[in-house]
Structures are given as structure tokens and as C-alpha cells.
Amino acid sequence: MQLAYKRTRKKIDARKEAQTQDRIRLGFERSLSRKMINYFSSLSNGASKALEQTGTMGFDIYMAETRPKVARILETHWYDVIKTFSDRSEAYILRKELYNGFYQELLEKFTMRVGANHISDIDDTSRKQLRRVLLNGQKDGLPLPQISKNIRERYSPKFSRGRAATIARTETHSAASFANHQVGMQFAKTQPAMQKQWIATNDVRTREAHRIANGQIVNIDTPFIVGGRPMEYTGDPNGGAANIINCRCAVIYIEPQDDVFDSQRNNVVQPVNLTDITESSTARPLSINTLLAPAINSSLRGDTLKISSRREIKKQLDERTKKVKPEYNQIDFDIENSSGFEYEYGDRFIGTPFKNDLKNLDDVTATAVFEILKELDDLAVRFKIPKINSIQPIKRVKNKDYIAAMGDGTLSIESRFFNKYAKGIKGAKPISERDALKLSKLNKELDELKVNVTALTEEGKVFNEVRKVLDLPPLKIKVPKSAYDSWIARYKIVLEKQTRAERSKARINESYDRVEFTKNTWKRGDELTYRAGNGLTYFDDGLDRIRNNMYHEFGHHVHQITKVSNAENYGLREFGGVTDIERRLQRINKKNIEEGGPSIYSSDNDHEWFAENFALYFQDRKDLTDPVFNEFIQDIMEEANGI
């Protein structure tokens, strides 16, 4: 293939070009999303029908023939995307001459290097998910019609929409980026000085690694460094799933003399040195010691805990959830019903995520939970995983009495226990929500009264200052005495109400039913039978007990969602989850699970062993944790941060 061009432009608006690419991709994404929804619906309906007609054998035969159907849909889509983006490359690489068969050649290259694996992954995931529905139904002894119905519902439009959207976005972006890069490389044969620049979308959904890469300029044959991974272009498989799935970045191809600017920021985009990307404090991974440091905020104590009303905490949590929610867009499951399992993990324990509900929590408890959540947010950044998205009251499970639960990124807590721990926070000064609101209103009214009274007084003073300049004798304040007296009288009334409210607050503090906790003093090397029942009993302060519970559940969040890209590798083993950490936990020596953990609870299973050790580790109690866990968590942290 031979491409030629004649230079005709010098100015390149990086932002405009990226937005144009995004707009074109969006049209393709919508089209493919609709096709995938229809395909999934047809797939589940066909599998259901085959099961009803010929049983399990018919189901297996039908599922064995699905891959060509996926391939036809995707290959047609890829061809259209590749053709469109190859044709418009002249918008930023200038004029070109393409030979017959160019698009088909690019399609074949893309399919061989990228597409074939995508087809296999999509098809394999679909088969596994439908087979799981079948096996779970048989295990539960469900009649064939019910199993058939469950299979149809598994990929109904309602439940497949999220997955279809992610596939559409990823496949469109991969094909478009591949086409842009291939055309750019062809031009580079005659223009060896050509470069390429990474342009991130730069909104709330942009992942941190891509935000850092924004503006990075390299030679066309040099890979970008994105999140510590080399990538030739956006969507390059070398970047791994974390850099590819749901990516919306773009690459533009330029020559060194081009005037590249960003119209969004109205300034010139300066080339970014690769050394800066890989070695700057903002881009390079933190040291392993920093990453594994305790997460506790040592300045957060009962006597420094500024209590807010539950209502105010709810408002702040809702604002936080809006910011956190986009972090889950990188994972291929429906955020309103995340796990996608026959038994919905999140639904069983916590209900619908992304909604905060502090029902039955008192003000002290709500405040403590909110402040400790900030510590967990720091841990989420360290582990490169989505933050906890919301707080919910726990849903009771038959014959179970949970203090807290974790699933779908939502933390669920039992108010009975947490309120009790809050009463053991040393130095905390509780305030009822009712009195908090009353004081807030009274203080607001007092402030307004002060302003009004001051304004009336100042008005008279200013008036007389003017008369003095004019050599006129001063006059008495022209404010009607009745109005002035009215303000003063109201001020005194409100002030008295405020005083009574403050007294009421003091009485609450005095009468607060304080709780004293006894701390377990077991240490490693002591008889195992003397271990704490669970990690929280190593602390006698209520704040640390709440903290231990929340850290424990966040440990579950870490093993549930680390390196997770879809429902297939999310959640608990009994619900089909096969996360990376899940696989590793299964290899931990059984004796370590039973005897190496810091508490009796840690002996239950590998999940609790991980969570109990995790909580104490980041609470600065490494003296209690299993040495095997200490090495385990370091490996996980190093992999997450590319160390």
C-alpha cells in the first residue's frame, strides 16, 4: 500500500478532533448496542426453547453454535468503523490515496490481532452465564419450565442493556483506534518525523491513568506509557482490560512543526516528556511502604469528632456517591443489579446500590461512619479499585445475624451494633438530630437579626457622617424607633431560645448512655483459644470498633472487585465469582486459615481470614496479622500499582 499527501495545514485543535472522533463513535456504539441487545435476547430465547424441546443435550448443541453469530455481528460492525475512520483520517493527516481492498486488509489485521479474542471472550462469557442458570436450577430442583423461564430472563433486554453498552463502546473504540493507528503508520513511511498525542476526555468518568496521560506526545513508533503499561494507541490490547474497557480517549497524529492547541483550555498543548510521565510524583507509583502504611487518621478521635446531624451526613454522602458512581462504569455489569448471578449478591444483602440510607443511625454513628469512609477512599485509590459507593441498612438473612455486609460496592451496616459502638467513642459529644436542626435554624435567624440591627444602626451613622462633611449639624437616627425596638426584642427572644437549645444539648451529652468496652490482649504466640472472637474486640474505643468493622468489609470489597471487569469474575465463590484474589485465596494453606489468623472468626474460611487480617493490618496492628497475609497483601498491592 502506498499513501501520499501534501501538507496543507499547520494548526490542529486537539480537543475538537477528539470530540469529533467521539461523536462519530457514539453513532456506531448506539447501533451495535441495539444489535447486541437483540442478539442476547435471541440467544437466551433460543437456549430456552432448545432446553424445553430436547432437554440438556439440545441446550448444549444450541450453545455450541453461537460463536459464528457473534462473529458476523462484530465483523460487520468493525468493517464499517474501520472504513469510516480510515476515510476521515485526512481531517488530521491530510490527503491520502487508498487502494482497493485497503479496508478489508485492515479488518483482517484487526480480527487476527484483537477481534478474534474479543469474539471468544464475549461468546464464552455468554455460554458460562446461561449454563450457570441451568445448573443452579437443576441444583435447586426447579421444574424444567421454571429453568427455561430463568434462562430467557437472564438475557432479557432489561438485564443485558449494561453489558451490550459496554461491548458496543469497547469494540467501536478498539476498531476506530486501530484504523487511525494503521493509517498513521502508513504515512510515517514517508514522514518519519510524525508523532502522536494522547487526548483524554477529562471529565468525571476519566480514569486517573488516562488523565495523567493526557497531552503525552511520542514518536509514532514509540508506545505511550499509560498507567505503567505501554500502549501504541487507545484500545491497544497491551494496555490490559483496565485501560481498554469503556475508554473514550483519542489519539491524534501530527508533525513536530504543527501548532497543536486545546480549544477547551484555550492554550497551547505542550509535549509531555516520557520521563515526566514515568518518574514524576504524580505519575509514578508510590513506594510500597507508603502504599501499605496504616490507613487510620490518627487525628480523628472522639474529642475531635465534630458531630453533624444524620440529615446533614446524608446530604454529604449523596454528593459523594454522585462522584463515585462513574468509577463503576469500567465494570461490565448493570449498576442497578450488579452481580448478574442467579442469586444476586448485592440484592440479598444490601438492596439496590448507589443510594444512601442511614435509617436508625444516630448522629454520632452517622458522623463516625462518614469520617472513616474517607480513610477507605484512600485505600481504594491505593488498590486501584472503585470506592465504596453508598451506605445502606443491612437486610436480614434468615438465621443470620450480621454486623455488616459488603456487596456490589455498597456497605451495609446493622444500626443496633454500630449505635452501640458509637456510645463507646471516648470524648464524643452527641447531639440529637432534632436539636441539631433547631440550633441550626436559631443560629441562622440570630445571624440575620444581627445583620438587620447593625444595618439600621450603621444607616444613621453614615447619614450623619455625610451631614458633617456638608457642615450640617447631626440629626437623630432616622430609623423609626418602633422598627428598631422590634428587631431588638426579636433578637432577645431568639437568643433565649438558643440558650435553651444549648442547655438541651448539654443534657443529652450528660445523659448519653455511655458504653465501656474491654480490650482483648491476645498476641501472636499465645494459646489460640484465647484469640479474640473477631478483630474489633482488640479495641476498647468505640470509634476503632466501628473502624474495624468497616475496614473488614472493605477487605471483602478488595477481594471481590480487584481486577474485575465483568459479572463473570465478580463476587463470592458460591455465587460463581472467580476474581484474581479469589483464585489465590484458594491456594492459601488450610492450616493458615484455621490457625494463622488473628481471630476465631478468621478461621471460618479464606474470605474471613483475608478480611480479618486486612482490617487489623491497615489499622496499624500488624503485630496481630498472619505473616502469610502480610506477604499476600504486598503482592496484591505491588501488582495493582505496577511495582
C-alpha positions in Angstrom: 0.0 0.0 0.0 1.3 3.5 -0.9 -0.1 6.7 0.8 0.9 10.2 -0.2 -0.1 13.6 0.9 0.6 17.3 0.5 0.8 19.4 3.6 -2.0 22.0 3.8 -2.5 22.8 7.5 -0.4 23.8 10.5 -3.0 24.3 13.2 -4.5 21.3 15.0 -7.3 21.7 17.6 -6.6 18.5 19.7 -9.8 18.9 21.7 -12.0 19.4 18.6 -10.5 16.4 16.8 -11.0 14.2 19.9 -14.6 15.4 20.3 -15.3 14.7 16.6 -14.0 11.2 16.9 -16.1 10.7 20.0 -19.2 11.9 18.2 -18.7 9.5 15.3 -18.0 6.6 17.6 -21.2 7.3 19.6 -23.3 6.7 16.5 -21.7 3.4 15.9 -22.0 2.5 19.6 -25.7 3.0 19.7 -26.2 0.9 16.6 -24.1 -2.0 17.9 -25.6 -1.8 21.4 -29.1 -2.3 19.9 -27.8 -5.3 17.8 -26.2 -6.9 20.9 -29.4 -6.5 23.0 -31.3 -8.2 20.2 -28.6 -10.9 19.9 -28.7 -11.6 23.7 -32.4 -11.8 23.7 -32.4 -14.2 20.7 -29.6 -16.2 22.4 -31.5 -16.8 25.7 -34.8 -17.4 23.9 -33.1 -20.0 21.6 -31.4 -21.7 24.5 -34.7 -21.8 26.5 -36.6 -23.3 23.5 -33.9 -25.9 22.9 -34.0 -26.9 26.6 -37.8 -27.3 26.5 -37.7 -29.4 23.3 -34.8 -31.8 23.8 -33.5 -31.3 27.3 -29.9 -30.6 28.3 -28.5 -32.2 25.2 -30.5 -29.8 23.0 -29.3 -26.9 25.2 -25.6 -27.9 24.7 -26.0 -28.3 21.0 -27.6 -24.9 20.6 -24.9 -23.2 22.7 -22.1 -24.8 20.7 -23.3 -23.0 17.6 -23.4 -19.4 18.9 -19.9 -18.2 18.1 -20.4 -17.6 14.3 -23.5 -15.5 15.1 -21.4 -13.2 17.4 -18.6 -13.1 14.8 -21.0 -12.0 12.0 -22.4 -9.1 14.0 -19.0 -7.8 15.2 -17.1 -8.3 11.9 -19.7 -6.3 10.0 -19.5 -3.6 12.7 -15.7 -3.5 12.7 -15.6 -3.1 8.9 -17.9 -0.1 8.9 -16.0 1.6 11.7 -12.6 0.9 10.1 -13.8 2.3 6.7 -15.3 5.4 8.3 -12.2 6.3 10.4 -9.8 5.5 7.6 -11.7 7.7 5.2 -11.8 10.7 7.5 -8.1 10.4 8.5 -7.5 13.3 6.1 -9.1 15.6 8.7 -5.9 15.4 10.6 -3.3 13.6 8.5 -4.3 15.3 5.3 -4.9 13.9 1.8 -4.4 10.2 1.0 -4.7 7.7 -1.7 -6.1 4.3 -0.8 -6.0 1.2 -2.9 -8.8 -1.3 -3.4 -9.0 -3.8 -0.6 -7.5 -1.5 2.0 -10.4 -1.7 4.4 -10.6 -5.5 4.1 -6.9 -5.8 4.8 -7.3 -3.7 8.0 -10.3 -5.7 9.1 -8.3 -9.0 8.7 -5.4 -7.5 10.7 -7.7 -6.3 13.4 -9.5 -9.6 13.6 -6.3 -11.5 13.8 -4.6 -9.3 16.4 -7.6 -8.2 18.5 -11.0 -9.2 17.3 -10.8 -13.0 17.5 -10.1 -12.8 21.2 -13.0 -10.4 21.7 -15.4 -12.8 19.9 -14.2 -15.7 22.1 -14.5 -13.7 25.3 -18.0 -12.5 24.6 -19.2 -15.9 23.5 -17.5 -17.8 26.3 -19.0 -15.4 28.9 -22.5 -15.8 27.5 -22.3 -19.6 27.5 -21.0 -19.7 31.1 -23.7 -17.4 32.4 -26.5 -19.3 30.7 -25.1 -22.7 31.8 -24.8 -21.4 35.4 -28.5 -20.6 35.3 -29.2 -24.1 34.1 -27.0 -25.8 36.7 -28.3 -23.6 39.6 -31.9 -24.5 38.6 -31.1 -28.2 38.5 -29.3 -28.0 41.8 -32.3 -26.3 43.4 -34.7 -28.9 42.0 -36.6 -26.4 39.9 -39.1 -27.8 37.2 -38.0 -27.5 33.6 -40.5 -24.7 32.7 -39.1 -22.5 35.5 -35.5 -23.2 34.5 -36.4 -22.3 30.9 -38.0 -19.1 32.1 -34.9 -18.1 34.1 -32.8 -18.7 31.0 -35.0 -16.4 28.9 -34.9 -13.7 31.6 -31.1 -13.9 32.0 -30.6 -12.0 28.8 -33.8 -10.1 28.5 -33.3 -6.5 27.3 -33.7 -5.3 30.9 -30.6 -7.2 32.2 -28.5 -7.2 29.0 -28.5 -3.5 28.4 -25.5 -2.7 30.5 -23.4 -5.5 29.0 -24.4 -4.6 25.5 -23.4 -0.9 26.0 -20.0 -1.9 27.3 -19.4 -4.2 24.4 -20.5 -1.6 21.9 -18.3 1.1 23.4 -15.2 -1.2 23.6 -15.5 -2.7 20.2 -16.2 0.6 18.4 -13.3 2.3 20.2 -10.9 -0.6 19.5 -11.7 -0.7 15.8 -11.6 3.1 15.3 -8.3 3.5 17.2 -6.7 0.6 15.3 -7.8 2.1 12.0 -6.4 5.5 12.9 -3.1 4.0 14.0 -2.6 1.8 10.9 -3.2 4.8 8.6 -0.9 6.9 10.7 1.8 4.3 10.4 1.5 4.2 6.6 2.0 8.0 6.4 5.0 7.6 8.7 6.8 5.6 6.0 7.2 8.9 4.0 7.1 11.2 7.0 9.4 9.6 9.7 9.2 12.6 12.0 5.5 12.1 12.6 4.3 12.0 16.2 1.1 11.1 18.0 -0.6 12.6 21.0 -2.9 11.1 23.6 -6.1 13.1 24.3 -8.2 12.2 27.3 -11.9 13.1 27.7 -11.1 14.8 31.0 -14.5 14.6 32.8 -15.6 12.9 36.0 -15.6 9.5 34.3 -12.0 9.7 33.1 -9.8 7.2 34.9 -6.7 8.7 36.7 -4.1 7.0 34.5 -5.7 8.4 31.3 -6.0 11.9 32.9 -2.2 11.7 33.6 -1.5 10.6 30.0 -3.5 13.5 28.5 -1.2 15.6 26.3 1.5 13.0 26.1 3.3 13.2 22.8 5.7 10.5 21.4 7.1 9.4 18.1 4.6 7.5 16.1 6.6 4.2 16.5 7.0 4.7 20.3 4.3 3.5 22.7 2.5 5.8 25.2 3.0 4.9 28.8 -0.5 4.7 30.4 -0.9 3.5 33.9 2.6 2.0 33.7 1.6 0.0 30.6 3.0 0.6 27.0 0.2 1.3 24.5 0.6 2.1 20.8 -2.9 3.6 20.6 -6.1 3.9 22.7 -7.7 0.5 22.9 -4.3 -1.3 22.4 -4.7 -4.8 24.0 -1.2 -4.3 25.6 -2.8 -1.8 28.0 -4.9 -4.6 29.6 -8.6 -4.5 30.4 -8.3 -1.7 33.0 -7.1 0.7 30.2 -9.4 -0.6 27.4 -12.9 -1.2 28.7 -15.1 1.8 28.4 -12.2 4.0 27.3 -13.2 7.2 25.5 -9.7 8.7 24.8 -8.4 9.5 21.3 -5.1 9.8 19.6 -4.2 12.5 17.0 -1.3 12.2 14.5 0.9 15.2 14.0 4.2 16.6 12.8 6.6 18.4 15.1 6.1 21.8 13.5 2.3 21.6 13.9 0.7 24.2 16.2 -1.3 21.9 18.5 -3.7 23.6 20.8 -6.6 22.7 23.1 -9.7 24.9 22.4 -11.2 23.7 25.7 -8.4 25.2 27.7 -7.6 28.0 25.2 -3.9 27.3 25.4 -1.1 25.5 23.6 -0.7 21.9 24.4 3.0 21.3 25.3 4.6 18.0 24.6 4.8 15.8 27.7 8.2 14.2 28.3 8.1 10.4 28.8 10.5 10.8 31.7 8.0 13.1 33.4 5.2 10.6 32.9 7.2 7.7 34.4 9.1 9.5 37.1 7.0 12.4 38.3 5.5 12.2 41.7 2.0 12.4 40.2 2.5 9.6 37.7 4.9 7.1 39.2 3.6 4.6 41.7 4.2 5.4 45.4 6.7 3.4 47.3 5.4 0.1 48.6 5.9 1.2 52.2 3.7 4.2 51.6 1.1 2.1 49.9 1.0 -0.4 52.7 1.0 2.2 55.5 -1.8 2.3 58.1 -5.0 3.9 56.7 -6.2 5.3 60.0 -6.4 9.1 60.5 -4.6 9.4 63.8 -6.1 12.9 64.4 -9.6 11.5 64.3 -10.6 10.9 67.9 -13.7 11.2 69.9 -12.8 14.6 71.3 -12.1 15.9 67.7 -15.1 14.3 66.1 -17.3 17.2 65.1 -20.8 15.7 65.3 -23.2 16.6 62.5 -26.8 15.6 62.2 -27.7 12.4 60.4 -29.6 14.5 57.8 -26.5 16.6 57.0 -24.3 13.5 56.7 -26.9 12.0 54.3 -26.5 15.1 52.1 -22.8 14.8 52.0 -22.9 11.1 51.3 -25.3 11.6 48.4 -22.9 14.2 46.9 -20.0 11.7 47.3 -22.0 8.9 45.7 -22.5 11.0 42.5 -18.8 11.4 42.2 -18.0 7.7 42.9 -20.7 6.2 40.6 -18.8 6.7 37.4 -15.9 4.5 38.7 -18.2 1.5 38.3 -18.7 2.2 34.5 -15.5 0.3 33.9 -17.1 -2.9 35.0 -19.4 -4.8 32.7 -22.5 -5.3 34.8 -25.7 -3.4 35.3 -25.1 -1.0 38.1 -28.7 -1.3 39.3 -28.4 -5.0 39.7 -24.8 -5.6 39.6 -23.7 -9.1 40.1 -25.6 -10.8 37.4 -25.8 -14.1 39.3 -28.8 -16.3 39.8 -28.6 -15.2 43.4 -27.9 -11.5 43.3 -25.2 -11.0 45.8 -25.9 -7.3 46.3 -29.6 -7.7 46.4 -29.5 -10.4 49.0 -27.7 -8.3 51.5 -28.0 -4.7 50.7 -30.6 -3.9 48.1 -30.1 -1.6 45.2 -26.7 0.2 45.4 -25.8 3.9 44.8 -28.5 5.0 47.3 -27.6 6.1 50.8 -30.0 5.2 53.7 -28.9 6.0 57.3 -32.1 4.7 58.8 -31.9 4.1 62.6 -28.4 5.5 62.9 -27.9 8.2 65.5 -25.9 11.4 64.8 -22.7 10.2 66.4 -22.7 6.9 64.4 -23.5 8.6 61.1 -20.7 11.1 61.6 -18.2 8.4 62.6 -19.1 6.2 59.5 -18.7 9.2 57.2 -15.3 10.2 58.6 -14.0 6.6 58.4 -15.3 6.3 54.9 -12.7 8.9 53.9 -10.0 6.5 55.1 -11.4 3.7 53.0 -11.4 6.1 50.0 -7.7 6.5 50.4 -7.3 2.7 50.4 -9.4 2.4 47.3 -7.0 4.7 45.5 -4.1 2.6 46.7 -5.6 -0.6 45.4 -6.8 1.0 42.1 -10.4 -0.1 42.7 -13.7 1.7 42.8 -14.6 3.4 46.1 -17.5 2.2 48.2 -20.5 3.7 46.5 -23.1 4.0 49.3 -24.2 3.1 52.8 -27.3 1.0 53.4 -29.0 -0.7 56.4 -28.5 -4.4 56.3 -31.1 -6.7 55.1 -31.7 -9.6 57.5 -30.9 -13.0 56.2 -32.7 -16.0 57.7 -30.8 -17.5 60.6 -28.0 -15.0 60.3 -27.1 -12.0 62.4 -24.7 -9.8 60.5 -23.0 -6.7 61.9 -22.2 -5.5 58.4 -22.0 -6.9 54.8 -20.4 -5.9 51.6 -21.6 -6.4 48.0 -21.9 -4.6 44.7 -19.6 -1.9 46.2 -22.2 -1.0 48.8 -21.5 -1.2 52.5 -24.5 -2.4 54.6 -24.5 -2.0 58.4 -26.7 -3.1 61.3 -27.7 0.0 63.3 -28.1 -1.9 66.5 -24.4 -2.8 66.7 -23.0 0.4 65.2 -25.0 2.7 67.5 -23.7 0.6 70.5 -20.1 1.1 69.3 -20.7 4.8 68.9 -21.7 5.1 72.6 -18.2 3.8 73.4 -16.4 6.6 71.5 -14.3 8.3 74.1 -14.8 12.0 74.2 -17.6 12.2 71.6 -20.3 14.7 72.3 -23.6 13.5 70.9 -26.4 15.7 69.7 -29.9 14.7 68.6 -30.9 15.4 65.1 -34.0 17.3 66.3 -31.9 19.6 68.4 -29.3 20.0 65.7 -31.9 21.2 63.3 -33.4 23.5 65.9 -30.0 25.0 66.7 -29.2 25.5 63.1 -32.4 27.4 62.4 -32.0 29.6 65.6 -28.4 30.4 64.7 -29.4 31.3 61.2 -32.1 33.6 62.5 -29.8 35.2 65.0 -27.3 36.0 62.2 -30.0 37.6 60.2 -31.1 39.7 63.2 -27.6 40.8 63.9 -27.2 42.0 60.3 -30.5 43.9 60.3 -29.9 45.6 63.7 -26.3 46.5 62.5 -27.6 47.9 59.2 -30.2 50.1 60.9 -27.5 51.5 63.3 -25.0 52.0 60.5 -27.5 53.8 58.4 -27.9 56.5 61.0 -24.1 56.8 61.4 -23.5 57.1 57.7 -26.2 59.7 57.3 -24.6 61.9 60.0 -21.1 61.5 58.5 -22.5 62.9 55.3 -24.1 65.9 57.1 -20.8 66.5 58.9 -18.9 66.8 55.6 -21.5 69.3 54.5 -21.1 71.3 57.7 -24.6 70.4 58.8 -25.5 69.6 62.4 -26.1 65.9 63.1 -29.6 64.6 63.4 -31.0 61.7 65.4 -31.2 58.3 63.7 -34.0 58.4 61.1 -34.9 54.7 61.7 -38.4 54.5 63.3 -37.9 53.7 66.9 -40.7 51.1 66.7 -38.8 49.2 64.0 -35.6 49.3 65.9 -37.2 48.1 69.1 -38.9 45.3 67.2 -35.6 44.0 65.9 -34.0 44.2 69.4 -37.0 42.4 71.0 -37.0 39.6 68.5 -33.2 39.2 68.9 -33.6 38.8 72.7 -36.4 36.2 72.2 -34.3 34.1 69.7 -31.2 34.4 71.9 -33.2 32.9 74.8 -34.4 30.1 72.6 -30.8 29.4 71.5 -29.7 29.3 75.1 -32.4 26.8 75.9 -31.4 24.6 72.9 -27.8 24.7 74.1 -28.9 23.6 77.5 -30.9 20.8 75.9 -27.8 19.7 74.0 -25.8 19.6 77.3 -28.4 17.5 79.0 -28.3 15.0 76.1 -24.5 14.8 76.5 -24.8 14.3 80.2 -27.5 11.6 79.9 -25.9 9.8 77.0 -25.8 6.1 77.7 -22.1 5.5 77.6 -20.7 2.0 77.0 -17.3 0.7 78.2 -15.6 -2.0 76.2 -13.0 -4.5 77.4 -10.0 -4.9 75.1 -8.6 -8.4 74.3 -4.9 -8.6 74.9 -4.0 -11.8 73.0 -0.8 -11.6 71.0 0.8 -13.9 68.4 2.4 -16.9 70.1 -0.3 -17.1 72.8 -2.7 -20.0 73.0 -5.0 -19.9 70.0 -8.1 -20.4 72.2 -7.5 -17.0 73.7 -7.8 -15.2 70.4 -10.5 -12.5 70.0 -13.8 -13.7 68.6 -13.3 -11.1 65.9 -10.9 -8.3 65.3 -12.9 -5.4 66.7 -12.5 -6.7 70.3 -8.8 -5.8 70.2 -10.0 -2.2 70.7 -11.7 -0.6 73.7 -12.7 2.6 71.9 -16.0 2.6 70.0 -14.5 4.6 67.1 -11.9 1.9 66.5 -14.6 -0.8 66.7 -16.6 0.9 64.0 -13.4 1.4 62.1 -12.5 -2.3 62.3 -15.9 -3.3 61.1 -15.7 -1.0 58.1 -12.1 -2.0 57.3 -13.2 -5.7 57.5 -15.9 -5.1 54.9 -13.6 -3.1 52.7 -11.3 -6.1 52.8 -14.2 -8.1 51.2 -14.6 -5.3 48.7 -10.9 -5.7 47.7 -11.1 -9.4 47.1 -14.5 -9.0 45.3 -13.6 -6.3 42.8 -9.8 -6.2 42.3 -9.1 -6.7 38.6 -12.8 -7.3 37.9 -14.1 -6.3 34.5 -17.5 -8.1 34.3 -20.0 -10.1 36.3 -18.3 -13.3 35.3 -15.3 -12.7 37.7 -17.1 -10.8 40.4 -18.3 -11.8 43.9 -18.3 -14.9 46.1 -17.3 -18.3 45.0 -20.6 -19.8 45.9 -22.3 -17.4 43.5 -19.8 -18.2 40.7 -17.2 -15.5 41.4 -13.7 -16.2 40.2 -11.7 -13.0 41.0 -8.0 -12.9 40.8 -7.7 -12.8 44.6 -10.3 -15.5 44.8 -8.0 -17.9 42.9 -5.1 -17.0 45.1 -7.0 -17.4 48.4 -7.9 -21.0 47.4 -4.2 -21.7 47.4 -3.6 -20.5 50.9 -2.6 -23.4 53.2 -5.6 -24.7 55.1 -3.6 -24.6 58.4 -3.0 -20.8 57.9 -6.7 -20.3 57.5 -7.5 -22.3 60.7 -4.7 -21.2 62.9 -2.8 -18.3 61.3 -5.5 -15.7 61.5 -5.8 -13.1 64.3 -9.3 -14.1 65.5 -11.6 -17.1 65.8 -13.8 -15.6 63.0 -10.8 -15.6 60.7 -10.8 -19.4 60.9 -14.3 -19.7 59.2 -13.0 -19.6 55.6 -10.4 -17.9 53.4 -12.7 -14.8 52.8 -12.9 -14.0 56.5 -9.2 -14.8 57.0 -8.5 -12.2 54.4 -10.9 -9.6 55.8 -9.9 -10.0 59.4 -6.2 -9.7 58.6 -6.9 -6.8 56.3 -8.7 -4.8 58.9 -6.0 -5.1 61.5 -3.2 -4.7 59.0 -4.4 -1.2 57.9 -5.4 -0.3 61.5 -1.7 -0.5 62.4 -2.0 -3.8 64.2 0.4 -5.8 62.1 1.6 -7.4 65.3 -1.6 -9.5 65.2 -1.8 -10.4 61.5 -0.7 -13.6 59.8 2.8 -13.2 58.3 1.5 -15.2 55.3 -1.2 -12.5 54.8 1.5 -9.7 55.1 3.3 -11.1 52.1 0.0 -11.8 50.3 -1.3 -8.2 50.6 2.1 -6.8 49.5 2.0 -8.9 46.3 -1.5 -7.7 45.6 -0.6 -4.1 46.2 2.6 -4.3 44.0 0.6 -5.8 41.1 -2.1 -3.2 41.4 0.5 -0.4 41.2 2.9 -1.9 38.7 5.7 -2.1 41.2 
